[in-house]
């Protein structure tokens, strides 16, 4: 029997612009001589002979070549393909090299995406769309393979390419779902570990090989293919942490964050260019964090990025943990091991922009799909990148689902959102005439604001206890306030004003600091308007700024003393703490992502002393409720003396929820030793000296108050009692009344 198929209808498949090759290929019921039959067609351009095989009945039937481009057809009994009974045929082919291959026909399987999936995707509220889009292991009637799906509404056609088909776009053209513009194809018997890309034929005929926007893994750059991965195989052992995470991430809990770039914290000593694996990093970083007392790790972006020098902030694979340090399972092990040892894991997340790499999201289907078409909205002038179109449902869905994905699949404890300020303002870093006002004529990016609010709402709703942290450098109000109160909904906001003012003050020679006293005290005017974290991040030790130690003034001793003073001030100031790697060992060199930290410096007493001090500071911070319980309300802080600019001294109290539980902090920002320095305190009795950054154990001059000092009933600073303390040079002293 022969079907009456019009071979001209096959032309769009050959030329790669058929939106639904299933209309031509695969099984099709026909009527021949009044009887039901099945016409099976296969497009196998690299084959010279093809047979239709029924593995259950044990017979094969040669297929007739009905088009010289490689279209084969066989007319057979309809029972050879019955999905309800789990019965389907196979194709056996011999290619031009004489190699024989037997396979299931991808065009014999129904779509995976349902009408409900397509509706939610179009609406922009398919929060677990990463379970459907991308590449997923799927089983159909006992046949296991990979289901591919990608959003490219303006493409003429999309094909799956890889080593399995010789990177030839012809054999595996995808079906387009109308009107959503999602292309889909199930390729049976394809294994996990397969390398693949999407070959996108854009309007006008240009063919571009693109990454999978939802791909879970990729080759190590500069190679760019995605790798099929199954994220459901890893067995997690962090149940105890996950059940108690809300307590660890609570706003009244101690939060001492160690920011790390995984590629340059430590290197494999077999070669400077060799990165450590996620699993090796897990054990070494956990041991180090426990030694120094950090509560959380914050990882600079681990999502896949083509350019190592971008430090991860120019992301291409938003759903792919970078393969530089291992597989997705290796990164799961990293997080799992941290959790089992009481360390939270935060990651940097970059929804503000993406790079223009040809294989990435830029002009994905030939149109401005992920980005705005107008460069006044879609081009970032500072970074040479593209800006997401936050007003488009599918883009909001892509980004919010991505945030939820890291919390879901990798058990991440929080997301630090990069460059929030650039998202909030339409005129960010733009000259007049280079930006488009919003519908009310203002400069606020209403679509981005709406997106950020929805992102925060979904994260806090679906993953209670997870943190969202904004890197936001302007005076935008309510960044860390709930959306129902008009805020953006973040858990915390980086206090960039405190960071800039403090570093600017510390760079002054001590003799000049008295003229800049307000640079220190100004932060307390607004300290409780947001839930602030105090960051000394990687941005402060790059681009010629020098290391933290190198930014301190004075001779060698004063530089180290200033650095110890700076960290002591940071750890006693209201707000959660963040320190970038290398600062805790007083690294001399500016951070370089291509080299590991200067660990050899720890052989020197001054560097080892700073590291020892950080361990003691973290221990004090975690053990004293007064230093962490009330970070975001004025009840947790009280000035004793904020006006002594002549001596460059600050005296203040930090209080716990129980106001009778407090510590007194005295900071001397000059190299002058001040003996018998009187400070007022609220009660009499013995005050223990809990911490002194001038201790000899830290490399200091060992001036201080021994085990403590007795308060006298002598008024000072409007308080009935006072202490006459030794205030060491360039140092912080923490005192607490014995209870």
C-alpha positions as CSV (number, residue, x, y, z in Angstrom):
1,X,0.0,0.0,0.0
2,X,1.1,3.5,-0.7
3,X,-0.2,6.7,1.0
4,X,-1.3,9.7,-1.0
5,X,1.2,12.0,0.9
6,X,2.1,15.1,-0.9
7,X,5.9,15.2,-0.8
8,X,5.8,19.0,-1.4
9,X,4.4,19.3,2.1
10,X,7.7,18.0,3.3
11,X,9.6,21.0,1.9
12,X,9.3,23.1,5.1
13,X,10.8,20.3,7.1
14,X,13.8,20.1,4.8
15,X,14.4,23.8,4.9
16,X,13.9,23.9,8.7
17,X,10.9,26.2,9.0
18,X,8.1,23.9,9.9
19,X,6.4,24.8,13.2
20,X,5.1,21.3,13.7
21,X,7.0,18.5,12.0
22,X,4.7,16.0,13.7
23,X,2.2,16.9,11.0
24,X,4.6,15.2,8.5
25,X,6.7,12.8,10.5
26,X,5.8,9.9,12.8
27,X,2.6,7.7,12.7
28,X,-0.5,8.9,10.9
29,X,-3.7,7.0,10.5
30,X,-4.9,6.7,6.9
31,X,-7.5,4.7,5.0
32,X,-6.3,2.5,2.2
33,X,-8.8,0.5,0.1
34,X,-11.4,1.1,2.8
35,X,-9.2,-0.2,5.6
36,X,-7.5,1.6,8.5
37,X,-3.8,1.6,8.2
38,X,-0.8,3.5,9.6
39,X,1.6,5.6,7.5
40,X,4.9,6.0,9.4
41,X,7.3,8.6,8.0
42,X,10.8,9.3,9.2
43,X,13.3,12.0,8.1
44,X,16.7,10.4,8.3
45,X,19.0,12.4,6.0
46,X,22.1,10.5,6.9
47,X,20.6,7.1,6.2
48,X,20.5,5.1,3.0
49,X,18.2,2.3,4.1
50,X,15.5,2.2,6.8
51,X,13.3,-0.5,8.2
52,X,10.2,-0.2,10.4
53,X,10.6,-2.7,13.3
54,X,8.0,-4.2,15.6
55,X,10.1,-5.5,18.6
56,X,7.1,-7.2,20.1
57,X,6.0,-9.1,17.0
58,X,9.6,-9.7,15.9
59,X,9.3,-8.5,12.3
60,X,10.6,-5.6,10.3
61,X,9.4,-3.9,7.2
62,X,11.5,-1.9,4.7
63,X,10.6,1.7,4.4
64,X,10.3,3.4,1.0
65,X,12.3,6.5,0.3
66,X,9.8,9.0,-1.0
67,X,12.0,12.1,-1.1
68,X,15.7,12.2,-2.0
69,X,16.4,14.5,1.0
70,X,15.9,11.4,3.3
71,X,12.2,11.0,3.8
72,X,11.1,7.4,4.3
73,X,7.6,5.9,4.6
74,X,6.0,2.6,5.4
75,X,2.4,1.7,5.4
76,X,1.6,-0.9,8.0
77,X,-1.1,-2.3,10.4
78,X,-2.2,0.3,13.0
79,X,-1.5,-2.0,15.9
80,X,2.2,-1.5,15.4
81,X,1.7,1.7,17.3
82,X,-0.7,1.8,20.2
83,X,0.2,4.2,23.0
84,X,-2.6,3.1,25.2
85,X,-1.2,-0.4,25.2
86,X,2.3,0.8,25.6
87,X,3.2,-0.6,22.1
88,X,5.3,1.4,19.7
89,X,7.6,0.7,16.8
90,X,11.3,1.2,16.2
91,X,13.4,2.4,13.3
92,X,16.4,0.6,12.1
93,X,18.7,2.5,9.7
94,X,22.0,2.0,7.9
95,X,23.9,5.2,7.3
96,X,26.2,6.0,4.4
97,X,29.2,4.6,6.3
98,X,27.4,1.3,6.7
99,X,26.7,1.7,10.4
100,X,23.4,0.2,11.6
101,X,21.4,2.0,14.3
102,X,18.1,0.9,15.9
103,X,16.1,3.6,17.7
104,X,12.6,4.7,18.8
105,X,11.0,7.4,16.7
106,X,10.9,10.8,18.5
107,X,7.8,11.7,16.5
108,X,5.8,8.8,17.9
109,X,5.5,10.3,21.4
110,X,2.9,12.8,22.7
111,X,4.0,16.2,24.2
112,X,4.9,16.5,27.9
113,X,3.6,20.0,28.4
114,X,-0.1,20.2,29.2
115,X,-2.5,22.9,28.3
116,X,-2.4,24.0,32.0
117,X,1.4,24.3,31.8
118,X,1.1,26.5,28.7
119,X,-1.5,28.6,30.3
120,X,0.6,29.2,33.5
121,X,3.7,30.0,31.4
122,X,1.7,32.5,29.3
123,X,0.3,34.0,32.5
124,X,3.8,34.2,34.0
125,X,3.0,32.2,37.1
126,X,4.4,28.7,36.5
127,X,6.7,28.8,39.5
128,X,8.2,25.4,39.0
129,X,8.5,25.7,35.2
130,X,12.1,24.4,35.6
131,X,10.5,21.0,36.0
132,X,9.1,21.2,32.4
133,X,11.3,23.5,30.4
134,X,14.8,22.6,29.5
135,X,16.0,18.9,29.4
136,X,14.3,16.4,31.6
137,X,14.5,12.6,32.0
138,X,11.1,11.3,31.0
139,X,9.6,7.8,30.8
140,X,6.8,7.0,28.3
141,X,5.4,3.5,28.4
142,X,8.6,2.1,29.8
143,X,10.8,4.0,27.3
144,X,13.2,6.4,29.0
145,X,14.6,9.4,27.2
146,X,15.0,13.2,27.4
147,X,12.2,15.7,26.9
148,X,13.4,19.0,25.6
149,X,11.4,22.3,25.7
150,X,12.4,25.9,25.0
151,X,10.6,29.2,24.7
152,X,11.4,30.9,21.3
153,X,8.1,32.3,20.0
154,X,9.6,34.2,17.0
155,X,11.8,31.4,15.7
156,X,11.0,29.8,12.4
157,X,12.1,26.5,13.8
158,X,14.1,25.0,16.6
159,X,16.0,21.7,16.7
160,X,17.9,19.7,19.3
161,X,21.5,19.1,18.3
162,X,24.3,17.2,19.9
163,X,26.9,14.5,19.5
164,X,24.0,12.0,19.3
165,X,23.0,13.4,15.9
166,X,26.3,14.8,14.7
167,X,25.3,18.3,15.6
168,X,23.0,18.2,12.6
169,X,19.8,20.2,13.1
170,X,17.8,18.2,10.6
171,X,16.9,14.9,12.4
172,X,15.4,16.4,15.6
173,X,13.2,19.4,14.7
174,X,10.9,20.4,17.5
175,X,7.1,21.0,17.7
176,X,5.9,24.5,18.4
177,X,3.0,25.0,20.9
178,X,0.7,27.7,19.6
179,X,0.3,30.4,20.7
180,X,2.8,30.3,23.6
181,X,5.8,29.8,21.4
182,X,7.3,26.9,23.3
183,X,9.1,24.2,21.3
184,X,9.2,20.6,22.5
185,X,10.5,17.2,21.5
186,X,11.0,13.9,23.4
187,X,14.1,12.0,22.2
188,X,13.9,8.4,23.5
189,X,16.9,6.5,24.8
190,X,19.0,9.6,25.2
191,X,21.1,9.3,28.4
192,X,21.9,11.7,31.2
193,X,25.2,13.3,30.4
194,X,24.4,14.0,26.8
195,X,25.8,17.3,25.4
196,X,23.3,19.4,23.5
197,X,22.3,22.8,22.3
198,X,19.2,24.3,20.6
199,X,19.7,25.2,16.9
200,X,17.4,28.2,16.4
201,X,16.4,29.3,12.9
202,X,15.6,33.0,13.4
203,X,13.2,35.0,11.3
204,X,15.0,35.7,8.0
205,X,16.8,32.4,8.0
206,X,19.8,33.0,10.2
207,X,20.7,29.9,12.2
208,X,22.3,30.3,15.7
209,X,23.2,27.6,18.1
210,X,22.0,28.6,21.5
211,X,22.3,27.4,25.1
212,X,19.3,26.0,26.9
213,X,18.0,28.8,29.2
214,X,16.8,26.2,31.6
215,X,19.8,23.9,31.3
216,X,21.0,22.4,34.5
217,X,24.6,22.0,33.5
218,X,27.1,23.0,30.8
219,X,30.6,22.3,29.6
220,X,33.5,24.0,31.3
221,X,34.0,27.3,29.5
222,X,35.1,28.3,26.9
223,X,33.0,25.3,25.6
224,X,29.3,26.1,25.7
225,X,27.2,23.0,25.2
226,X,24.7,22.1,27.8
227,X,24.8,18.7,29.6
228,X,21.6,16.7,30.3
229,X,21.4,16.4,34.1
230,X,19.0,14.7,36.5
231,X,18.8,16.8,39.7
232,X,16.6,14.3,41.5
233,X,19.2,11.6,42.2
234,X,21.1,13.2,45.1
235,X,20.2,12.0,48.6
236,X,20.1,14.9,51.0
237,X,21.1,14.6,54.6
238,X,20.4,18.1,55.9
239,X,16.9,17.5,57.2
240,X,17.8,18.8,60.7
241,X,19.2,22.1,59.3
242,X,16.2,22.6,56.9
243,X,13.8,22.1,59.8
244,X,15.5,24.6,62.0
245,X,16.7,27.1,59.3
246,X,14.2,29.7,60.2
247,X,15.9,30.0,63.6
248,X,19.4,30.3,62.0
249,X,18.2,33.0,59.5
250,X,16.0,34.9,62.0
251,X,16.5,38.7,62.2
252,X,17.4,38.4,65.9
253,X,20.0,35.7,65.2
254,X,23.8,36.2,64.8
255,X,24.7,36.4,61.2
256,X,28.4,36.6,60.3
257,X,28.8,36.1,56.6
258,X,32.0,35.0,54.9
259,X,31.9,36.0,51.2
260,X,33.8,33.7,49.0
261,X,34.9,33.4,45.3
262,X,35.2,29.6,45.0
263,X,37.8,29.8,42.2
264,X,40.3,31.8,44.2
265,X,39.8,31.0,47.8
266,X,42.2,28.1,47.5
267,X,43.7,26.4,44.5
268,X,44.8,22.9,43.8
269,X,48.5,23.1,44.6
270,X,49.3,20.8,41.7
271,X,48.9,23.8,39.5
272,X,47.9,27.5,39.9
273,X,45.3,27.1,37.2
274,X,43.5,24.2,38.8
275,X,40.3,24.9,40.6
276,X,39.2,22.8,43.6
277,X,36.2,20.6,43.3
278,X,33.0,21.6,45.1
279,X,33.5,18.6,47.4
280,X,37.0,19.5,48.4
281,X,35.9,23.1,48.9
282,X,33.0,21.9,51.1
283,X,35.3,20.2,53.6
284,X,38.0,22.9,53.6
285,X,35.5,25.9,53.9
286,X,33.4,24.2,56.6
287,X,36.4,23.5,58.7
288,X,37.7,27.1,58.2
289,X,34.3,28.7,58.9
290,X,34.0,26.6,62.1
291,X,37.5,27.6,63.1
292,X,36.8,31.3,62.6
293,X,33.1,31.2,63.8
294,X,31.3,32.4,60.7
295,X,27.6,31.5,60.5
296,X,27.0,31.7,56.8
297,X,28.9,31.5,53.5
298,X,28.0,33.8,50.7
299,X,29.2,32.6,47.3
300,X,29.8,34.9,44.4
301,X,27.6,33.7,41.5
302,X,27.8,30.0,41.0
303,X,25.5,30.1,37.9
304,X,27.3,29.3,34.6
305,X,29.2,32.2,33.1
306,X,31.5,32.2,30.0
307,X,34.0,34.8,31.2
308,X,35.8,33.9,34.4
309,X,36.9,37.5,34.8
310,X,33.3,38.6,35.3
311,X,33.4,36.7,38.6
312,X,30.1,35.1,37.7
313,X,28.2,38.4,37.4
314,X,27.7,38.0,33.7
315,X,25.5,34.9,33.8
316,X,24.5,32.9,30.8
317,X,23.2,29.7,32.4
318,X,20.9,30.8,35.1
319,X,19.8,27.3,36.1
320,X,23.3,25.7,35.8
321,X,25.8,25.5,38.6
322,X,29.1,26.3,37.0
323,X,31.0,23.2,35.9
324,X,34.4,24.8,36.7
325,X,34.2,23.1,40.2
326,X,32.3,20.0,39.4
327,X,28.8,18.6,38.6
328,X,25.4,19.6,40.0
329,X,25.6,16.7,42.4
330,X,29.0,18.0,43.6
331,X,27.5,21.4,44.4
332,X,24.6,19.7,46.2
333,X,27.2,17.9,48.3
334,X,28.8,21.3,49.1
335,X,25.5,22.7,50.4
336,X,24.6,19.5,52.2
337,X,27.9,19.3,54.0
338,X,27.7,23.0,55.0
339,X,24.2,22.4,56.4
340,X,25.2,19.2,58.3
341,X,27.9,21.3,60.0
342,X,25.7,24.3,60.9
343,X,26.8,26.7,58.1
344,X,24.2,28.5,56.0
345,X,24.8,29.0,52.3
346,X,23.8,32.2,50.5
347,X,24.5,32.8,46.8
348,X,24.7,36.0,44.7
349,X,21.9,36.2,42.2
350,X,22.0,38.5,39.1
351,X,18.6,39.4,37.7
352,X,19.7,42.9,36.7
353,X,21.5,42.1,33.4
354,X,23.0,39.4,31.2
355,X,25.8,39.3,28.7
356,X,25.6,39.5,24.9
357,X,27.4,36.3,24.1
358,X,26.1,34.8,20.9
359,X,25.3,31.5,22.4
360,X,23.4,33.1,25.3
361,X,20.0,34.8,25.9
362,X,20.7,37.9,23.7
363,X,18.4,38.0,20.7
364,X,17.5,34.4,21.5
365,X,15.0,33.8,18.7
366,X,16.1,36.7,16.6
367,X,14.0,39.2,18.4
368,X,14.4,41.1,21.7
369,X,13.0,38.2,23.7
370,X,14.6,38.4,27.2
371,X,15.6,42.0,26.8
372,X,14.0,45.3,25.8
373,X,14.2,46.1,22.1
374,X,14.9,49.8,22.8
375,X,18.5,50.2,24.0
376,X,17.4,53.0,26.3
377,X,15.7,50.3,28.3
378,X,17.5,47.1,27.2
379,X,21.2,48.1,27.2
380,X,23.3,48.6,30.4
381,X,25.7,51.5,29.7
382,X,28.2,50.5,32.5
383,X,28.6,46.8,31.9
384,X,27.9,46.4,28.2
385,X,25.1,43.9,28.9
386,X,21.4,43.5,28.3
387,X,18.6,44.3,30.7
388,X,15.7,42.0,31.2
389,X,12.2,43.0,30.1
390,X,10.6,42.9,33.6
391,X,7.2,43.8,32.2
392,X,6.9,40.6,30.1
393,X,5.1,37.7,31.9
394,X,7.5,35.1,30.6
395,X,10.6,36.9,31.8
396,X,9.2,37.5,35.2
397,X,8.4,33.8,35.3
398,X,11.8,32.9,34.2
399,X,13.6,34.9,36.8
400,X,11.3,34.2,39.8
401,X,11.3,30.5,38.9
402,X,15.1,30.6,38.8
403,X,15.3,32.1,42.3
404,X,12.9,29.4,43.6
405,X,14.9,26.8,41.7
406,X,18.1,27.4,43.7
407,X,16.1,27.3,47.0
408,X,14.3,24.1,45.9
409,X,16.8,22.0,44.1
410,X,20.0,23.1,45.9
411,X,18.6,23.9,49.4
412,X,20.2,27.4,49.2
413,X,19.4,29.5,52.3
414,X,19.2,32.9,50.7
415,X,19.8,35.0,47.7
416,X,21.8,38.2,47.7
417,X,20.4,40.2,44.7
418,X,23.1,42.1,42.8
419,X,22.7,45.7,41.5
420,X,19.2,46.3,42.7
421,X,19.7,50.1,42.3
422,X,20.3,49.6,38.6
423,X,16.9,47.9,38.4
424,X,14.9,50.5,40.3
425,X,15.8,53.6,38.3
426,X,15.2,54.0,34.6
427,X,17.9,56.7,34.4
428,X,20.5,54.7,36.3
429,X,23.9,55.7,35.0
430,X,22.3,57.4,31.9
431,X,22.4,60.9,30.6
432,X,19.4,63.0,29.8
433,X,17.7,61.8,26.7
434,X,19.2,58.3,27.1
435,X,16.3,56.9,29.1
436,X,12.5,56.6,28.8
437,X,10.3,57.9,31.7
438,X,7.6,55.6,33.1
439,X,3.9,56.1,32.4
440,X,3.7,58.8,35.0
441,X,6.8,60.7,33.7
442,X,9.0,59.5,36.6
443,X,12.3,57.7,36.6
444,X,11.2,54.8,38.7
445,X,11.2,51.5,36.9
446,X,7.7,50.4,37.8
447,X,8.0,47.0,36.1
448,X,11.2,46.1,37.9
449,X,9.7,47.3,41.2
450,X,6.7,45.0,40.7
451,X,9.0,42.2,39.7
452,X,11.1,42.6,42.9
453,X,8.1,42.6,45.1
454,X,6.7,39.5,43.5
455,X,10.0,37.8,43.7
456,X,10.3,38.5,47.5
457,X,6.7,37.4,48.1
458,X,7.1,34.1,46.3
459,X,10.5,33.3,48.0
460,X,9.1,34.0,51.5
461,X,5.9,32.2,50.8
462,X,7.3,29.1,49.3
463,X,10.5,28.8,51.3
464,X,10.0,30.1,54.8
465,X,13.2,31.1,56.5
466,X,15.1,31.8,53.3
467,X,16.7,35.2,53.1
468,X,16.6,37.8,50.3
469,X,19.3,40.4,50.6
470,X,19.5,43.6,48.4
471,X,22.6,45.2,47.3
472,X,21.0,48.6,47.0
473,X,23.1,51.7,47.1
474,X,20.6,54.6,47.1
475,X,18.1,56.0,49.7
476,X,15.2,54.1,48.2
477,X,12.7,53.7,51.1
478,X,11.4,50.4,52.4
479,X,13.8,48.0,50.6
480,X,13.6,45.6,53.6
481,X,10.0,46.3,54.6
482,X,7.1,44.0,53.7
483,X,5.3,44.5,50.5
484,X,2.0,44.9,52.3
485,X,3.5,48.0,53.9
486,X,4.7,49.4,50.6
487,X,8.2,48.0,50.8
488,X,10.1,45.8,48.3
489,X,10.0,42.9,50.7
490,X,13.7,42.0,51.1
491,X,14.9,40.4,54.4
492,X,18.0,42.6,54.5
493,X,19.7,45.4,52.7
494,X,23.4,46.1,52.4
495,X,24.3,49.3,54.2
496,X,26.4,50.8,51.4
497,X,26.3,54.3,53.1
498,X,27.9,52.9,56.3
499,X,30.5,51.1,54.2
500,X,31.5,54.1,52.1
501,X,31.5,56.5,55.1
502,X,33.5,54.2,57.3
503,X,36.2,53.4,54.8
504,X,36.5,57.0,53.8
505,X,37.0,57.9,57.5
506,X,39.5,55.1,58.1
507,X,41.6,56.2,55.1
508,X,42.3,59.5,56.8
509,X,45.4,59.9,58.8
510,X,44.4,59.7,62.5
511,X,45.5,63.3,63.1
512,X,42.9,64.5,60.6
513,X,40.0,62.2,61.8
514,X,38.7,64.7,64.3
515,X,37.5,66.8,61.3
516,X,35.6,63.9,59.9
517,X,33.9,62.6,63.0
518,X,30.4,62.8,61.5
519,X,31.4,60.3,58.9
520,X,31.2,57.7,61.7
521,X,28.3,59.0,63.6
522,X,26.0,59.7,60.6
523,X,25.2,56.0,60.1
524,X,23.2,56.0,63.4
525,X,20.8,58.6,62.1
526,X,19.4,56.0,59.6
527,X,20.6,52.7,61.1
528,X,17.1,51.5,62.0
529,X,15.2,52.6,58.8
530,X,16.1,49.2,57.2
531,X,17.2,45.8,58.2
532,X,20.9,46.4,57.4
533,X,23.8,44.2,56.8
534,X,27.3,45.8,57.1
535,X,29.4,44.7,54.1
536,X,33.1,44.8,53.3
537,X,32.7,42.9,50.1
538,X,34.8,42.0,47.1
539,X,33.9,45.4,45.6
540,X,36.1,47.1,48.2
541,X,39.3,45.3,47.2
542,X,39.3,45.5,43.4
543,X,40.0,47.9,40.6
544,X,43.0,49.6,42.1
545,X,41.5,50.2,45.6
546,X,44.0,47.8,47.2
547,X,43.3,45.3,49.9
548,X,41.6,46.2,53.2
549,X,45.0,46.4,54.9
550,X,46.5,48.4,52.1
551,X,43.8,51.0,52.5
552,X,44.7,51.7,56.1
553,X,47.0,54.6,56.8
554,X,50.2,54.8,58.9
555,X,53.2,52.6,59.4
556,X,53.1,48.8,59.6
557,X,51.9,48.7,63.2
558,X,49.3,51.3,62.6
559,X,47.9,49.7,59.5
560,X,47.3,46.4,61.4
561,X,45.9,48.3,64.4
562,X,43.6,50.3,62.2
563,X,42.4,47.1,60.5
564,X,41.7,45.4,63.8
565,X,39.9,48.6,65.0
566,X,37.8,48.6,61.8
567,X,36.6,45.1,62.2
568,X,35.9,45.5,65.9
569,X,33.8,48.6,65.1
570,X,32.0,46.7,62.4
571,X,31.2,43.7,64.6
572,X,29.8,45.9,67.4
573,X,27.8,48.3,65.2
574,X,24.1,47.5,64.7
575,X,23.6,45.3,61.6
576,X,24.5,41.8,60.4
577,X,28.1,41.3,59.3
578,X,29.8,40.4,55.9
579,X,33.5,40.1,55.3
580,X,35.1,39.2,52.0
581,X,37.7,36.4,52.0
582,X,41.3,37.6,52.6
583,X,40.3,40.4,54.9
584,X,40.4,38.1,57.9
585,X,44.1,37.3,57.2
586,X,45.0,40.9,56.4
587,X,46.0,40.1,52.8
588,X,48.3,42.6,51.3
589,X,47.5,42.0,47.7
590,X,44.3,43.3,46.0
591,X,42.0,40.4,45.2
592,X,42.7,38.6,42.0
593,X,40.2,36.0,40.8
594,X,43.0,34.1,39.0
595,X,45.1,33.5,42.1
596,X,44.4,32.0,45.6
597,X,44.6,34.1,48.7
598,X,48.0,34.8,50.3
599,X,47.8,32.0,52.8
600,X,51.5,32.0,53.3
601,X,51.1,35.3,55.2
602,X,49.8,33.4,58.2
603,X,53.4,32.5,59.1
604,X,53.8,36.1,60.3
605,X,52.5,37.1,63.7
606,X,50.6,40.2,62.6
607,X,48.6,38.4,60.0
608,X,47.9,35.4,62.2
609,X,46.9,37.9,64.9
610,X,44.1,39.4,62.7
611,X,42.8,35.9,61.9
612,X,42.8,35.0,65.6
613,X,41.0,38.2,66.5
614,X,38.3,37.5,63.9
615,X,37.7,34.1,65.5
616,X,37.4,35.7,68.9
617,X,35.2,38.5,67.5
618,X,32.8,35.9,66.0
619,X,32.7,34.0,69.2
620,X,31.9,37.1,71.2
621,X,29.3,38.2,68.6
622,X,27.5,34.8,68.7
623,X,27.6,34.4,72.5
624,X,26.5,37.9,73.4
625,X,22.8,38.6,72.7
626,X,23.4,42.3,73.0
627,X,25.5,42.2,69.8
628,X,22.9,40.5,67.6
629,X,19.4,40.3,69.0
630,X,18.3,43.9,68.4
631,X,20.0,45.0,65.2
632,X,17.2,46.8,63.5
633,X,15.5,48.9,66.3
634,X,16.8,51.8,68.3
635,X,16.2,49.9,71.5
636,X,19.3,47.9,70.8
637,X,21.7,50.8,70.7
638,X,22.5,53.8,72.9
639,X,25.1,56.5,72.6
640,X,27.3,57.2,75.6
641,X,29.5,59.7,73.8
642,X,29.2,60.5,70.1
643,X,30.7,64.0,70.2
644,X,34.3,63.6,71.2
645,X,35.8,64.6,67.9
646,X,38.8,66.1,69.6
647,X,39.9,62.6,70.8
648,X,38.3,60.7,67.9
649,X,36.6,58.4,70.4
650,X,33.2,56.8,70.2
651,X,31.5,55.2,73.2
652,X,28.1,53.3,72.9
653,X,26.1,50.5,74.3
654,X,24.6,47.5,72.6
655,X,21.5,45.9,74.3
656,X,19.8,42.6,74.0
657,X,16.0,42.1,74.1
658,X,16.4,42.2,77.8
659,X,17.7,45.8,78.2
660,X,19.6,44.8,81.4
661,X,21.8,42.6,79.2
662,X,24.2,45.0,77.5
663,X,27.8,45.7,76.6
664,X,29.7,48.9,76.5
665,X,31.9,49.6,73.5
666,X,34.7,52.1,73.4
667,X,36.6,52.9,70.2
668,X,39.7,54.9,70.0
669,X,40.5,56.0,66.4
670,X,43.8,57.6,67.2
671,X,47.2,56.0,68.1
672,X,47.2,57.8,71.4
673,X,47.1,55.6,74.5
674,X,44.4,57.1,76.8
675,X,44.7,56.1,80.4
676,X,42.1,56.8,83.1
677,X,39.6,57.6,80.4
678,X,36.2,58.1,82.1
679,X,33.0,56.9,80.6
680,X,29.6,56.9,82.1
681,X,27.7,53.6,82.6
682,X,24.2,53.0,83.8
683,X,25.0,50.8,86.9
684,X,27.8,50.0,89.4
685,X,29.7,46.8,89.9
686,X,32.4,44.9,88.1
687,X,32.7,45.2,84.3
688,X,34.6,42.4,82.6
689,X,36.7,43.2,79.6
690,X,35.3,40.8,77.0
691,X,37.3,41.9,74.1
692,X,40.3,44.2,73.3
693,X,41.6,44.5,69.7
694,X,45.0,45.7,71.1
695,X,45.6,42.3,72.8
696,X,49.1,40.9,72.3
697,X,47.4,37.7,70.9
698,X,46.2,39.8,68.0
699,X,49.5,41.6,67.4
700,X,48.7,44.6,69.5
701,X,50.6,46.6,72.2
702,X,48.6,44.8,74.9
703,X,47.3,47.9,76.6
704,X,44.0,47.4,78.4
705,X,42.0,46.7,81.5
706,X,43.1,43.2,82.4
707,X,40.2,41.1,83.5
708,X,38.0,44.2,84.0
709,X,37.4,47.2,86.2
710,X,35.0,48.4,88.9
711,X,32.5,51.1,88.2
712,X,32.6,54.1,90.6
713,X,29.6,56.0,91.8
714,X,30.8,59.1,89.9
715,X,28.6,60.8,87.4
716,X,29.8,61.0,83.8
717,X,28.0,61.4,80.4
718,X,24.8,62.0,82.3
719,X,25.0,58.6,84.0
720,X,25.3,58.0,87.8
721,X,28.2,55.6,87.5
722,X,31.4,55.6,85.5
723,X,34.5,53.6,84.6
724,X,38.0,54.9,84.4
725,X,39.4,52.7,81.6
726,X,42.6,52.3,79.7
727,X,41.7,53.0,76.1
728,X,44.3,51.4,73.9
729,X,45.6,53.1,70.8
730,X,43.7,52.4,67.5
731,X,41.6,49.9,69.3
732,X,38.1,48.7,70.4
733,X,37.3,47.6,73.9
734,X,34.1,45.7,74.9
735,X,33.1,45.7,78.5
736,X,30.1,44.0,80.2
737,X,28.7,44.3,83.8
738,X,29.0,41.0,85.6
739,X,25.5,39.6,86.4
